[in-house]
Amino acid sequence: MKKILLTILAVAVLLISGLAGYTKIALPNVGAAPEINVERTPERVARGEYLANNVAVCMDCHSSRDWNYFAGPPIPGTLGKGGERFDQMFGFPGVYYSKNITPAGISKWTDGELFRLITTGVKKDGSAIFPVMPFPYYARMDEEDIKSIIAYIRTLPTIENQVAASKSDFPMNFIINTIPKKATPGKKPDPAETVKYGEYLTNAAACMECHTPVNNGQVIPDLAFSGGREFPFPSGDIVRSRNITPDQETGIGDMSRPAFVNLFKQKKAAARKPAEPGLNTMMPWSMYAGMSDRDLGAIYDYLMSVKPISNRVVTFQPHK
């Protein structure tokens, strides 16, 4: 009996070792970086600036934010320098740093390598990044929009800033390689089709990621946009995302389209003022508020089309 148990244990160890080796060596498997050369036309750079600062908000994580002000607007002169820390305090399975995406950090990357990173989460050396950057959402964007973002970040002023390496805790250090999948690019709808266009923008902005409850770090699709995800501040305060489904009682069902658009403009103005003691938010209002009224209105139209979910959220809980 003892010999049988030892044999079973040995086989189990071999299987686990083989699986671990496979995830470390054979994965991720998303294919080689495409061979592309993104032409930096004025139109592309302008579109990329709009997307990176106001829709996909790349600059939210890849710059420094001033938490002395409401909603932590980006600090001038830090655009793209990286170095922001995302760790266990925020519920992440490791310590992750946003990378320097100014020319000081990406000058040795090809356009194809940047495209693969943004859409699949696979780095220049073939290893995976943790989806703090919501690449599963970017993977569904129009290829031209991704190229526009690349064109724009190539024009950022150079900022020398050495960023520490990210590190996943066990077992995420193995699981991380199973996350990247091949990109499934979509097509940007005609803005006149406001619901479809709003859905496209909502995906690009990864609204679902923050406005959906999670289980073990994974959003719960059946509760999409119903809010309640927690984001702790170093002070101990907790902010929770709002229910943005069209539920009349607990969501935004009683909010008009103009009121929805105007809310962003009001919050942008608030972001120019010092934060009130004990009241702040992770939501980068000042960045999203840079979207055009047309685009914000399209997002509203799409949100009004999703399933209403009753979920009353206490959006701010001060530290006791």
C-alpha positions as CSV (number, residue, x, y, z in Angstrom):
1,M,0.0,0.0,0.0
2,K,2.8,2.4,0.9
3,K,4.5,1.7,-2.4
4,I,1.3,2.4,-4.3
5,L,0.8,5.7,-2.4
6,L,4.4,6.8,-3.2
7,T,3.9,5.9,-6.8
8,I,0.7,8.0,-7.0
9,L,2.5,10.9,-5.2
10,A,5.4,10.7,-7.7
11,V,3.0,10.7,-10.7
12,A,1.2,13.7,-9.2
13,V,4.4,15.6,-8.7
14,L,5.5,14.8,-12.3
15,L,2.1,16.0,-13.6
16,I,2.2,19.2,-11.6
17,S,5.8,19.9,-12.6
18,G,5.0,19.2,-16.3
19,L,2.0,21.5,-16.2
20,A,4.0,24.2,-14.4
21,G,6.7,23.8,-17.0
22,Y,4.3,24.0,-19.8
23,T,2.7,27.3,-18.6
24,K,6.1,28.8,-18.1
25,I,7.7,27.7,-21.4
26,A,4.9,27.1,-24.0
27,L,2.6,29.9,-22.9
28,P,1.5,32.5,-23.7
29,N,0.8,31.5,-27.3
30,V,-0.7,34.4,-29.2
31,G,1.7,34.3,-32.2
32,A,4.5,36.5,-33.3
33,A,4.2,40.3,-33.2
34,P,2.9,41.6,-36.5
35,E,5.3,43.3,-38.8
36,I,3.7,46.7,-39.1
37,N,5.0,50.2,-39.5
38,V,2.5,52.8,-38.1
39,E,2.7,56.0,-40.1
40,R,2.4,59.0,-37.8
41,T,-0.1,61.1,-39.7
42,P,-1.6,64.2,-38.0
43,E,-5.0,62.5,-38.1
44,R,-3.7,59.3,-36.4
45,V,-1.8,61.2,-33.8
46,A,-4.9,63.4,-33.0
47,R,-7.2,60.3,-32.8
48,G,-4.6,58.5,-30.6
49,E,-4.3,61.5,-28.3
50,Y,-8.1,61.5,-27.9
51,L,-8.3,57.8,-27.2
52,A,-5.3,57.6,-24.9
53,N,-6.3,60.5,-22.8
54,N,-10.1,60.4,-22.8
55,V,-11.5,57.0,-23.8
56,A,-9.0,54.1,-23.2
57,V,-7.3,56.5,-20.7
58,C,-3.9,54.9,-21.0
59,M,-2.5,58.1,-19.4
60,D,-4.5,57.4,-16.2
61,C,-2.2,54.6,-15.2
62,H,0.9,55.6,-17.1
63,S,1.2,59.0,-15.5
64,S,1.3,60.3,-11.9
65,R,-2.0,61.4,-10.4
66,D,-2.4,64.2,-7.8
67,W,-4.6,62.9,-5.1
68,N,-4.7,66.2,-3.4
69,Y,-7.3,67.1,-6.0
70,F,-10.7,65.4,-6.6
71,A,-10.4,62.3,-8.7
72,G,-6.6,62.5,-8.9
73,P,-6.0,64.4,-12.2
74,P,-2.7,63.7,-14.0
75,I,0.2,65.8,-12.8
76,P,1.5,68.0,-15.6
77,G,4.9,66.8,-16.9
78,T,4.4,63.2,-15.9
79,L,2.4,62.0,-19.0
80,G,3.5,58.5,-19.9
81,K,6.4,58.2,-17.4
82,G,4.9,55.1,-15.6
83,G,5.9,53.9,-12.2
84,E,2.4,53.8,-10.7
85,R,2.1,50.8,-8.2
86,F,-0.8,48.4,-8.1
87,D,-0.5,45.8,-5.4
88,Q,-2.2,43.6,-2.9
89,M,-3.8,46.6,-1.2
90,F,-6.0,47.0,-4.3
91,G,-6.7,43.2,-4.4
92,F,-4.1,42.4,-7.0
93,P,-2.2,39.0,-6.8
94,G,1.2,40.6,-6.8
95,V,3.0,44.0,-7.2
96,Y,2.6,45.6,-10.7
97,Y,4.0,48.8,-12.0
98,S,2.8,50.8,-15.1
99,K,5.6,51.0,-17.6
100,N,7.3,54.1,-19.0
101,I,5.6,54.6,-22.4
102,T,7.5,57.7,-23.4
103,P,10.4,57.2,-25.9
104,A,12.7,56.5,-23.0
105,G,10.7,53.3,-22.3
106,I,9.6,52.1,-25.7
107,S,12.2,53.3,-28.2
108,K,13.5,49.7,-28.7
109,W,10.0,48.3,-29.2
110,T,8.7,47.9,-32.8
111,D,5.2,49.1,-33.7
112,G,4.1,45.4,-34.0
113,E,5.4,44.6,-30.5
114,L,3.5,47.5,-29.1
115,F,0.4,46.4,-31.0
116,R,0.7,42.8,-29.6
117,L,1.2,44.1,-26.1
118,I,-1.8,46.4,-26.2
119,T,-4.2,43.8,-27.7
120,T,-2.9,40.5,-26.1
121,G,-0.8,41.4,-23.0
122,V,2.3,39.8,-24.3
123,K,5.6,41.7,-24.0
124,K,8.5,42.1,-26.3
125,D,10.2,39.1,-24.7
126,G,7.1,36.9,-25.1
127,S,6.1,37.0,-21.4
128,A,2.7,38.0,-20.1
129,I,1.6,41.0,-18.2
130,F,-1.2,41.0,-15.6
131,P,-4.3,42.7,-16.9
132,V,-4.1,45.8,-14.8
133,M,-4.0,47.2,-18.3
134,P,-7.3,45.9,-19.6
135,F,-5.9,44.4,-22.8
136,P,-8.8,41.9,-23.1
137,Y,-11.0,44.9,-23.9
138,Y,-8.5,46.6,-26.1
139,A,-8.3,43.3,-28.1
140,R,-11.7,44.1,-29.4
141,M,-11.0,47.6,-30.6
142,D,-10.6,48.6,-34.3
143,E,-7.1,48.0,-35.4
144,E,-6.9,51.5,-36.7
145,D,-7.7,52.9,-33.3
146,I,-4.9,50.8,-31.7
147,K,-2.5,52.1,-34.4
148,S,-3.6,55.6,-33.6
149,I,-2.7,55.1,-29.9
150,I,0.7,53.8,-31.0
151,A,1.3,56.8,-33.3
152,Y,0.4,59.1,-30.4
153,I,2.5,57.6,-27.7
154,R,5.5,57.8,-30.1
155,T,5.1,61.6,-29.9
156,L,5.2,61.9,-26.1
157,P,8.0,63.9,-24.7
158,T,10.9,61.7,-23.4
159,I,10.9,61.3,-19.6
160,E,13.7,59.3,-18.1
161,N,12.2,57.1,-15.4
162,Q,13.4,53.6,-14.5
163,V,10.4,51.5,-13.5
164,A,10.7,48.6,-11.1
165,A,9.8,45.1,-12.4
166,S,6.4,43.7,-11.7
167,K,6.1,40.5,-9.8
168,S,3.2,38.1,-9.4
169,D,2.5,36.2,-6.2
170,F,2.1,32.4,-6.3
171,P,0.2,30.8,-8.0
172,M,-0.5,33.9,-10.3
173,N,3.2,33.7,-11.4
174,F,2.1,30.5,-13.3
175,I,-1.5,31.4,-14.1
176,I,-0.5,34.7,-15.7
177,N,0.8,33.0,-18.8
178,T,-2.6,31.4,-19.4
179,I,-4.4,34.8,-19.6
180,P,-3.3,36.2,-22.9
181,K,-5.5,35.2,-25.9
182,K,-5.2,36.1,-29.6
183,A,-6.8,39.5,-30.3
184,T,-10.2,39.6,-31.9
185,P,-10.3,43.1,-33.4
186,G,-13.7,44.7,-34.1
187,K,-14.7,47.5,-36.4
188,K,-15.6,51.0,-35.2
189,P,-19.3,51.4,-35.9
190,D,-20.8,54.4,-37.6
191,P,-21.4,57.0,-34.9
192,A,-24.9,57.5,-36.3
193,E,-25.7,54.0,-34.9
194,T,-25.5,55.4,-31.4
195,V,-26.1,52.2,-29.4
196,K,-23.5,50.1,-31.3
197,Y,-21.1,53.0,-31.3
198,G,-21.7,53.5,-27.6
199,E,-21.0,49.8,-27.0
200,Y,-17.7,50.2,-28.8
201,L,-16.7,53.1,-26.7
202,T,-17.8,51.5,-23.5
203,N,-15.6,48.5,-24.3
204,A,-12.7,50.7,-25.2
205,A,-13.1,52.6,-21.9
206,A,-13.3,49.2,-20.1
207,C,-16.3,50.6,-18.1
208,M,-17.5,47.0,-17.3
209,E,-14.2,46.2,-15.5
210,C,-14.7,48.8,-12.8
211,H,-18.5,48.9,-12.7
212,T,-19.1,45.2,-12.2
213,P,-18.8,43.1,-9.0
214,V,-15.9,40.6,-9.0
215,N,-15.3,37.1,-7.7
216,N,-11.7,36.2,-7.1
217,G,-10.7,39.1,-9.2
218,Q,-12.9,38.2,-12.2
219,V,-15.9,40.3,-13.2
220,I,-19.2,38.5,-12.9
221,P,-20.8,38.9,-16.4
222,D,-24.4,38.3,-15.2
223,L,-24.0,41.5,-13.0
224,A,-22.4,43.6,-15.7
225,F,-22.4,47.4,-14.9
226,S,-24.3,46.9,-11.6
227,G,-21.5,48.5,-9.6
228,G,-20.2,47.8,-6.2
229,R,-16.6,46.9,-7.0
230,E,-14.4,48.2,-4.1
231,F,-11.3,50.4,-4.5
232,P,-9.4,51.1,-1.3
233,F,-7.5,54.3,-0.7
234,P,-4.2,54.3,1.3
235,S,-6.1,56.4,3.9
236,G,-8.4,53.4,4.6
237,D,-11.4,55.0,2.8
238,I,-13.2,52.8,0.4
239,V,-14.9,53.9,-2.8
240,R,-17.3,51.7,-4.7
241,S,-18.3,51.9,-8.3
242,R,-21.8,53.1,-9.1
243,N,-24.5,51.0,-10.6
244,I,-24.7,52.3,-14.2
245,T,-27.4,49.9,-15.5
246,P,-30.8,51.5,-16.4
247,D,-32.4,50.4,-13.2
248,Q,-34.8,53.2,-12.1
249,E,-34.3,52.8,-8.4
250,T,-30.6,52.0,-8.0
251,G,-29.0,52.7,-11.3
252,I,-29.1,55.6,-13.9
253,G,-32.5,54.8,-15.3
254,D,-33.9,58.1,-14.1
255,M,-31.1,60.1,-15.5
256,S,-31.6,61.9,-18.8
257,R,-29.1,61.9,-21.7
258,P,-28.2,65.6,-21.2
259,A,-27.8,65.1,-17.4
260,F,-25.5,62.1,-18.0
261,V,-23.3,64.2,-20.3
262,N,-23.3,67.2,-18.0
263,L,-22.3,65.0,-15.0
264,F,-18.9,64.5,-16.7
265,K,-18.4,68.2,-17.2
266,Q,-19.3,68.9,-13.6
267,K,-16.9,66.3,-12.3
268,K,-14.1,67.7,-14.6
269,A,-14.6,71.1,-13.0
270,A,-14.5,69.5,-9.5
271,A,-11.1,67.8,-10.4
272,R,-9.6,71.3,-10.6
273,K,-10.4,71.8,-6.9
274,P,-8.7,70.3,-3.8
275,A,-10.3,67.1,-2.7
276,E,-12.6,67.5,0.3
277,P,-11.3,65.6,3.4
278,G,-12.6,62.1,3.4
279,L,-14.2,62.2,0.0
280,N,-12.5,61.2,-3.2
281,T,-12.8,58.7,-6.1
282,M,-10.6,56.6,-8.3
283,M,-12.7,57.4,-11.3
284,P,-10.6,59.6,-13.7
285,W,-13.4,62.1,-14.3
286,S,-11.1,64.8,-15.7
287,M,-10.0,62.4,-18.4
288,Y,-13.3,60.8,-19.4
289,A,-14.8,64.3,-19.4
290,G,-12.6,65.1,-22.4
291,M,-14.8,62.9,-24.5
292,S,-17.1,64.7,-26.9
293,D,-20.8,65.2,-26.1
294,R,-21.6,62.9,-29.0
295,D,-19.4,60.1,-27.6
296,L,-20.7,60.5,-24.0
297,G,-24.2,60.5,-25.4
298,A,-23.6,57.3,-27.3
299,I,-22.3,55.6,-24.2
300,Y,-25.5,56.7,-22.4
301,D,-27.6,55.2,-25.2
302,Y,-25.8,51.9,-24.9
303,L,-26.0,51.8,-21.2
304,M,-29.8,52.4,-21.5
305,S,-29.9,49.2,-23.6
306,V,-28.3,46.8,-21.1
307,K,-30.1,44.7,-18.6
308,P,-31.3,46.8,-15.6
309,I,-30.1,45.3,-12.3
310,S,-31.2,46.3,-8.9
311,N,-28.1,46.9,-6.7
312,R,-28.0,49.8,-4.3
313,V,-24.4,50.9,-3.8
314,V,-22.9,52.9,-1.0
315,T,-20.3,54.6,-3.2
316,F,-18.1,56.0,-0.4
317,Q,-17.2,54.5,3.0
318,P,-14.8,56.7,5.1
319,H,-12.1,55.1,7.2
320,K,-13.3,54.7,10.8
